Amino acid sequence: MLFKSLIDRFLGGRNAGKSSKRNHAQICKPSLGKRPDLLHAVLRLLKAGDSPSPSGTQLASGGQGHRAHAESVFPALQILQKASVPADYLPAVRLSVFNLAGSPHWHIRDMAARTVPALFEYQDPLETVEQILKLPLIEQNTLHGALLSVRYIVRVSIEDFLNEPVQAADSPMASTSSCVLRTLQNVFSCYSGFFHMFYEKNQCAFTRASYLDIINDFGELMLVRSDFEGKSHDCYCVSR
């Protein structure tokens, strides 16, 4: 309760960081660099819940005791979703969150994956997706965590794109809108290029479905924005 009160005070309550426009939320984001005590508490929680495998992307398996121990990272993940991390600490924080995204427990994977977009918000989405998908995704839990992370990154990018008004060709903002559109198209092309690896060769129905979930997100975007034309590698014609 004490730590929760500290979170609410630092983040300004439950609704802090929420905005209809994500750029506004970024401007208002509190920095952990200004609260070294809270930053080190976050790092301790991540270290306590993070037990990476040799691949560096999976949480070691365990029973109910391990699950309860791993869940202690939830407050840290909640903070990381709404506060910025100093650049010097960002690589270590990213690694810890990626490790948690390979947890054997679904809700821990999901919570960690939801945190990933906040840790890469100033990096090109295409670069981030490529980095994630090129990790050694050997175990199904690790693959699922990676796919969840990509899906949340894609959702944020699509939301940003849809929040941009459609610009006339002669508008001064047309080039910016075109850049966002091109980035999304490149992300879709990159992602669909893993169709053979993560769908056709994959024997796990659960992660196969997770792969298609992202394809469906892009498909829904095509329905609402006719100017989005992704190169699909023929993968969106596949049903579950």
C-alpha positions, 0 to 999 in steps of 0.5 A: 500500500505504501509503495502504491501510494508512492506510485500514485503521488509520483505519477499524479494518480491513476489517470496520469499519463492517459491522454487521447493524444500520446504525444501530449502524454509523452510531454507530461511524462515524469522522469525517474531521473528526478526521483533516484530513490524510486528509480533504484526501487524499480531496478531492485524489483526488476532484478528480484523478478528477473531470472534470465535464461542463457538466451537472455530472453526467458524467465526461469520456470517455477511453481506458485512461489516463483509466480508470487515472487515474479508478480512483485515486479508489477509495480515496477512495470506500472511505473515504467509504462508511465515514466521515462527512464534515464538513458544510462539505465535504459539498456539494463531496464529493457533487458530485464523487461524482455526477460520478464516477457518470456515468463512461464506465466501469461499475465506476467508476459502480458504486463511486461509486453505492455511495457515495451512500447514505453521503453522504445517510444523514441526509436523507430518502430521498424527498428524496434520490431526487427530487433525483437523478432531477431532475438533467439526466440526458441521457447514458446513462452519467449516467442509469445512474449515477443509477439505480444511486445510487437503487437503493443508496439504496432497498436501504438503506431496505428493509434498515432497514425489514426490520430493524424488527420488525413492531409491533402497532397499540397498540405505542409503536413502531408510529408509528415503524414506520409512518413508515418504511413510509410513506417507502418507499411515497412513494419507490416512488410517486415513482420509478414516476412516472418510468416514462414518461421512463426506460422508455417513452421510453428507447431504451437497453435497458441503462438500461431494465433498470436502471430495472426492477431497482428496481421489482423490488426493491420487488416483492420487498418486497411479497412479504415484507411485506404491509403495503407497498402502493406506488402503482405507476403501473402500471409493475411489470406490465412485463417486460424 
